[in-house]
Amino acid sequence: MGEAKRRANEIAALKNRVDAWRSGLTESERVILELAERIDARLVRGRSFTEGCYHLAFFMTKYLAIRGIEVVPVIGWVNDGTWPGVTSHAWIEYQGKVTDASLTLTSYPESQPSGALLVHDFIVRPGSAAYVYYDNKASEVASALQWISSQPQWADLQAFKEVQHASMLAIAQDERRIDEYLASAPLGGRYEDLERIVC
């Protein structure tokens, strides 16, 4: 009984903390939060949409731009704390704060644990791992990629991911290329398709 009460108190405290944070958001921050929550619930976890971080960052960027909210799609790197390497990843930033709804479900949770639903650097819902986000200039990235390159079993995969990373980075820097990327997605993944699911 004591354990159940302690857990109930923890849940209530967490809810109060989240409610207090929500009440302090600006209108634009609230729109971003609501979009991230819908993507998480209706697409990522709702439809098991995994391995789509670049796609979701580009979708969120366009969706928000249409509504007058300018965010930055970031193609960077993450580490989940379970190994010395990094993984190419994408998220959006608004006023320098990270929003990421794409790690709340992963294809291989035994090797890539789920992450938090992260909005404006705030953990809305925790995941199995606490990911650290790095931009491309972070010194940790160079040493982590060097370590991966020294592992023969990952060399080919890493070479492929670095090419993909560079390609996504180029797309992220050009609004027209983001539009082209979303328009050329397979049926079900185009901008209009995703908008219907999450709105």
Secondary structure, DSSP 8 states (H G I E B T S, - for coil): -HHHHHHHHHHHHHHHHHHHHHHT--HHHHHHHHHHHHIIIIIITTTT--S-HHHHHHHHHHHHHHTT---EEEEEEEE-SSSS--EEEEEEEETTEEEB-TTSS-S-TTTS----EEETTEEEE--SS--EEE-TT-HHHHHHHHHHHT-GGGHHHHHHHHHHHHHHHHHHT-HHHHHHHHHTS-TTSSHHHHHHHH-
